[in-house]
Amino acid sequence: MQRMLTRHLKCHSLVKRHPCRFCGKGFNDTFDLKRHMRTHTGIRPYKCELCEKAFTQRCSLESHMRKIHAVQQQYAYRQRRSKIFVCEDCGYTSSRPEEYFHHVRQCHPGSPALRRYYRRQAHENSSFASAERKLNPYLLYPTPAYYI
């Protein structure tokens, strides 16, 4: 809950760390910038299976399905919808990460998404990451005063 409040408060900040390279509008969150960029690139990864419409956001597709086609999405409380991997360079989508990264490697080898993927893989395979997973939090703060 605290993380969500912090994220919300950042949106009211006058300092915007992530500017749009097309129009200059600023964002504090990379996710918000990525979503905004789709208005410039025309990428609409969320496609209606019942008609030809496509949307930049999943919530817009779900709203369309509910209002136009009377299709209700049934999700249990806190149930996650299946993740879709979107190529922000060309709009390619996949529900499987290995297919998505194969596409990016083949078609967009200089993509920032690929660089982030390689960085994450290197970290996960490093001895530091495996030590991090085994780390006991009590060893970080051995003084009893910390727990009071």
trRosetta pair geometry for C-beta under 8 A, 3 or more apart (Angstrom, degrees):
i j d omega theta_ij theta_ji phi_ij phi_ji
1 4 5.8 -55 -155 34 34 111
1 5 6.6 33 150 -17 66 105
2 5 5.7 -56 -151 37 34 112
2 6 6.3 35 152 -20 67 105
3 6 5.7 -53 -148 36 31 112
3 7 6.3 32 153 -19 64 106
4 7 5.6 -52 -147 36 32 112
4 8 6.3 34 153 -20 64 106
5 8 5.6 -54 -147 36 31 112
5 9 6.3 32 155 -20 65 106
6 9 5.8 -54 -147 35 30 111
6 10 6.6 38 152 -27 62 102
7 10 5.7 -51 -156 25 32 116
7 11 7.4 37 149 -26 60 97
7 29 6.8 45 -157 -80 99 134
8 11 6.0 -49 -164 19 38 112
8 12 7.8 27 146 -10 62 101
9 12 6.0 -59 -165 33 44 109
9 13 7.4 63 140 -41 67 92
10 13 5.4 -32 -161 -1 47 121
10 28 4.2 -165 151 130 109 156
10 29 6.9 108 103 -48 134 93
11 28 6.1 -138 -86 32 45 126
11 29 7.6 -28 -79 -7 87 113
11 32 7.8 137 -106 -68 104 166
13 16 7.4 157 97 -68 94 55
13 28 6.0 87 49 -78 120 141
15 28 7.7 79 98 -96 69 102
16 19 6.5 97 114 -75 111 70
16 25 7.9 -89 157 158 164 50
16 26 2.4 102 112 143 150 127
16 27 5.8 67 -163 14 108 14
16 28 5.9 -101 -130 -59 60 67
17 26 7.5 116 29 -172 26 107
17 27 7.7 -58 58 92 65 52
17 28 5.8 70 21 -129 95 53
18 26 6.6 131 73 -161 47 67
18 27 4.6 -39 75 71 103 86
18 28 6.9 151 20 -109 98 8
18 29 7.2 -88 28 69 139 19
18 30 5.7 174 -97 -91 163 59
18 32 7.8 134 75 70 132 91
18 33 4.4 -90 132 -53 128 148
19 24 5.7 -21 -172 -153 116 46
19 25 7.1 152 -153 80 66 30
19 26 4.8 -37 -94 -96 70 77
19 27 7.7 160 -89 19 24 69
20 23 5.0 6 96 49 130 77
20 24 6.1 -44 65 12 84 11
20 25 4.7 23 12 51 125 78
20 26 7.4 -129 -1 -73 76 31
20 27 7.4 74 -45 -7 84 104
20 33 6.4 -172 -79 -148 73 89
20 36 5.9 -93 -87 117 126 127
20 37 6.5 -180 -132 -84 97 74
20 40 7.3 144 -177 -20 122 143
22 37 7.3 132 4 -130 123 71
22 40 4.3 162 6 -124 174 159
23 40 7.1 -158 -18 -76 102 128
25 36 6.6 -126 86 177 128 151
27 30 7.5 136 106 -87 121 21
27 32 4.3 -169 -159 94 135 112
27 33 4.2 -162 51 -62 143 84
27 36 6.6 -170 -50 4 140 143
28 32 7.3 36 53 40 58 138
29 32 4.3 82 73 5 100 106
29 33 7.0 -170 93 -7 53 83
30 33 5.4 -53 -149 38 39 114
30 34 6.2 43 152 -23 69 103
31 34 5.7 -53 -149 34 31 112
31 35 6.4 30 153 -17 64 105
32 35 5.7 -53 -147 37 32 111
32 36 6.3 33 152 -19 64 108
33 36 5.6 -57 -148 38 31 113
33 37 6.3 39 153 -30 66 103
34 37 5.7 -47 -148 25 30 116
34 38 7.4 41 151 -27 57 95
34 88 6.4 -90 -152 -100 98 143
35 38 6.1 -47 -169 15 36 115
35 56 6.7 108 -164 146 72 112
35 57 6.4 34 -148 -83 114 104
36 39 6.0 -43 -174 15 50 112
36 40 7.8 33 140 -5 69 99
37 40 5.7 -59 -164 39 50 107
37 41 5.8 28 148 -8 82 114
37 88 6.7 36 100 -166 135 121
38 41 5.8 -61 -127 49 36 100
38 42 7.5 -125 -178 39 61 7
38 43 4.8 -93 -132 65 88 88
38 44 7.1 116 179 -77 118 51
38 56 4.1 142 119 -143 140 119
38 88 7.7 -100 -76 -136 82 88
39 56 6.8 -14 -64 -86 63 167
41 88 7.1 110 44 -180 172 73
41 91 7.9 -179 133 -60 115 95
42 91 7.9 -49 103 -67 74 133
43 56 7.1 89 93 -118 67 84
43 86 7.1 115 156 174 130 120
43 88 6.5 -153 28 -142 171 50
43 90 7.7 116 -103 124 115 16
43 91 4.2 -165 -134 -89 91 92
44 47 7.3 99 124 -74 93 73
44 54 3.7 108 123 126 124 108
44 55 5.6 130 -163 57 101 8
44 56 5.4 -70 -112 -67 69 58
44 91 7.1 9 40 -138 45 124
45 54 7.5 142 45 -177 8 110
45 56 7.5 63 23 -137 74 37
45 84 6.4 160 142 131 126 133
45 86 4.3 -76 -71 -115 164 122
45 91 6.0 -168 -79 -160 78 74
45 93 4.6 127 -157 -73 106 128
46 54 6.4 143 78 -166 50 68
46 55 4.4 -37 75 66 109 91
46 56 7.2 -21 24 67 105 6
46 57 6.7 -37 11 97 146 18
46 58 5.2 178 -99 -94 147 51
46 60 6.9 132 79 67 140 91
46 61 4.0 -118 147 -38 124 139
46 84 7.4 142 -87 59 79 163
47 53 7.5 159 -152 97 56 48
47 54 4.6 -25 -100 -106 71 93
47 55 7.8 -178 -76 19 29 70
47 61 7.6 11 41 -116 9 133
48 51 5.0 0 104 53 132 74
48 52 7.3 12 63 59 105 12
48 53 4.6 36 11 65 129 88
48 54 7.0 -133 5 -78 76 44
48 55 7.8 75 -38 -11 88 101
48 61 6.3 -173 -72 -147 75 93
48 64 6.1 -91 -80 115 127 134
48 65 6.8 178 -124 -75 99 83
48 69 7.6 159 -163 -22 123 140
50 65 7.6 117 18 -120 128 81
50 69 5.1 89 72 -104 163 149
50 71 7.6 171 -22 -22 148 142
51 68 7.5 -65 10 131 143 140
51 69 7.6 -160 -10 -65 109 119
53 64 6.2 -142 105 -173 147 155
55 58 7.6 143 97 -85 122 17
55 60 3.9 -170 -166 94 141 117
55 61 4.5 -157 37 -57 138 80
55 64 6.7 -163 -50 -8 138 139
56 60 6.7 47 51 28 65 147
57 60 4.5 95 67 0 89 104
57 61 7.4 -156 98 -4 51 83
58 61 5.6 -54 -154 36 39 112
58 62 6.3 37 151 -18 70 106
58 81 7.0 158 171 94 151 155
58 84 7.4 154 -79 24 119 126
59 62 5.6 -52 -145 39 35 112
59 63 6.3 39 153 -21 66 104
60 63 5.7 -51 -146 36 31 112
60 64 6.3 37 151 -21 63 105
61 64 5.5 -54 -149 36 32 115
61 65 6.3 34 152 -22 66 104
62 65 5.6 -49 -146 33 33 114
62 66 6.4 31 154 -18 64 106
62 73 5.5 -39 -143 -15 111 141
63 66 5.8 -57 -149 37 31 110
63 67 6.0 12 161 -5 68 114
64 67 6.3 -65 -135 46 24 97
64 68 5.4 -12 -179 13 67 121
64 69 7.5 41 137 6 70 98
65 68 7.0 -55 -109 51 13 88
65 69 5.3 -44 -155 50 53 114
65 71 4.3 -62 168 66 99 110
65 73 7.0 77 89 -44 139 95
66 69 7.8 12 -22 57 8 72
66 70 7.2 30 -168 -124 37 24
66 71 6.5 -97 -81 68 41 56
66 72 6.2 61 -114 -96 90 55
66 73 7.5 -68 -65 -2 101 85
73 81 7.9 -14 -178 -98 139 122
75 79 4.5 -158 -175 68 87 114
75 81 6.6 -60 -99 -68 137 85
76 79 4.0 90 56 -34 80 128
80 83 7.6 -12 158 -47 117 85
82 95 5.8 2 152 -148 124 118
83 95 7.1 129 83 -151 57 67
84 93 5.5 -5 177 -167 110 113
84 94 7.4 151 -161 76 66 29
84 95 5.9 -46 -107 -94 64 66
85 93 6.7 149 78 -156 53 57
85 94 5.0 -21 60 66 105 81
85 95 7.2 160 12 -107 85 14
85 96 7.5 -72 16 72 128 27
85 97 5.8 131 -56 -103 150 57
85 99 7.8 153 59 76 134 84
85 100 3.6 -47 115 -85 144 159
86 91 7.2 -30 -166 -146 92 38
86 92 7.6 151 -157 81 45 49
86 93 5.3 -15 -101 -101 67 85
87 90 5.2 -4 110 48 124 79
87 91 6.4 -28 73 35 88 13
87 92 4.0 28 20 50 130 91
87 93 7.3 -130 11 -66 78 42
87 100 7.0 -174 -56 -157 87 86
87 103 6.2 -97 -63 117 138 127
87 104 6.2 -176 -112 -80 107 87
87 107 7.6 19 -155 79 156 132
87 108 6.9 151 -161 8 118 144
87 111 7.9 -69 -150 -126 90 157
87 113 7.6 -139 -128 39 61 160
88 113 7.0 146 22 -40 105 131
89 104 7.9 122 19 -122 128 82
89 107 7.5 176 89 119 136 109
89 108 4.8 144 28 -95 166 151
89 111 6.1 -95 -36 -105 135 117
90 107 6.8 -55 3 141 147 143
90 108 7.4 -160 -9 -49 108 126
92 100 7.5 157 115 -129 105 69
92 103 5.2 -148 123 168 155 154
92 107 7.5 113 -10 47 151 157
93 100 7.9 -24 -165 -100 31 102
94 97 7.6 160 103 -78 114 17
94 99 4.1 -156 -163 94 154 116
94 100 4.3 -156 54 -63 123 81
94 103 6.9 169 -20 -5 135 138
96 99 4.3 73 79 9 104 110
96 100 6.8 -177 90 -12 53 86
97 100 5.4 -56 -147 37 36 115
97 101 6.1 26 161 -12 72 106
98 101 6.1 -55 -142 42 30 103
98 102 6.2 36 155 -23 63 106
99 102 5.6 -54 -147 35 30 114
99 103 6.5 34 152 -21 63 104
100 103 5.8 -56 -156 33 30 113
100 104 6.5 25 151 -16 65 106
101 104 5.4 -49 -142 38 39 112
101 105 6.1 44 155 -22 67 103
101 114 7.2 124 -147 -111 82 78
101 117 5.8 154 -120 -159 122 165
102 105 5.8 -53 -147 36 29 112
102 106 6.3 21 157 -14 63 111
103 106 6.0 -65 -147 41 26 105
103 107 5.8 -16 172 15 67 118
103 108 7.9 23 133 19 72 96
104 107 6.7 -71 -125 54 21 86
104 108 5.1 -53 -155 60 63 101
104 109 7.9 127 148 -84 65 33
104 111 5.3 -89 -166 45 106 151
104 113 5.8 -101 -138 90 153 116
104 114 5.0 -176 139 -69 122 103
104 117 7.7 124 85 3 148 150
105 109 6.3 39 -162 -100 44 74
105 114 6.4 133 -80 -123 61 130
106 109 7.8 -89 137 -59 1 86
108 111 4.0 55 132 -46 113 118
108 113 7.8 45 103 46 130 107
108 114 6.9 -179 104 -22 87 128
109 114 6.7 -91 -158 77 35 173
110 114 7.5 152 129 49 6 130
111 114 4.4 95 69 1 93 103
111 115 7.2 -158 99 -4 53 82
112 115 5.4 -53 -149 36 40 113
112 116 6.3 42 153 -20 70 102
113 116 5.8 -53 -150 36 31 111
113 117 6.4 36 150 -22 64 106
114 117 5.4 -50 -148 34 33 115
114 118 6.5 32 154 -16 65 103
115 118 5.9 -54 -148 37 32 108
115 119 6.3 34 152 -20 64 106
116 119 5.6 -55 -148 37 32 114
116 120 6.2 32 154 -19 66 106
117 120 5.8 -56 -148 36 28 110
117 121 6.3 29 154 -19 64 107
118 121 5.6 -52 -144 37 32 113
118 122 6.3 34 156 -21 65 105
119 122 5.8 -55 -149 35 28 111
119 123 6.4 26 153 -17 63 107
120 123 5.8 -56 -149 37 31 110
120 124 6.2 27 155 -17 66 108
121 124 5.8 -57 -144 39 29 108
121 125 6.2 14 161 -7 65 113
122 125 6.2 -67 -145 46 25 102
122 126 6.3 41 152 -45 63 104
123 126 5.6 -46 -149 10 31 119
123 128 7.5 -61 -155 76 69 109
123 129 5.3 112 156 -62 67 131
124 129 5.3 -145 -129 143 26 169
125 129 7.1 55 33 44 17 136
126 129 4.9 100 61 3 84 98
126 130 7.3 -154 97 0 49 84
127 130 5.7 -56 -149 41 39 108
127 131 6.1 41 151 -20 69 106
128 131 5.7 -58 -149 39 29 110
128 132 6.2 37 149 -28 64 105
129 132 5.3 -48 -147 30 33 119
129 133 6.7 35 154 -20 64 99
130 133 5.8 -47 -151 31 36 111
130 134 6.6 24 153 -10 64 108
131 134 5.9 -65 -149 44 34 105
131 135 6.4 59 148 -55 66 93
132 135 5.5 -33 -154 -7 32 122
135 139 6.8 -123 -170 57 76 120
135 140 7.2 53 166 -50 117 105
136 139 4.6 85 75 -4 95 106
136 140 7.8 -162 97 -12 56 79
137 140 5.5 -44 -160 21 48 117
137 141 7.2 -7 161 23 74 96
138 141 7.1 -80 -149 61 33 70
138 142 7.0 70 158 -100 68 56
139 142 6.6 6 -146 -68 34 93
141 146 4.0 -110 163 105 129 175
141 147 7.5 147 114 -46 122 80
143 146 5.3 107 77 -14 84 98
144 147 5.9 -62 -165 36 52 107
144 148 6.9 59 143 -37 75 101
145 148 5.7 -48 -155 15 42 119
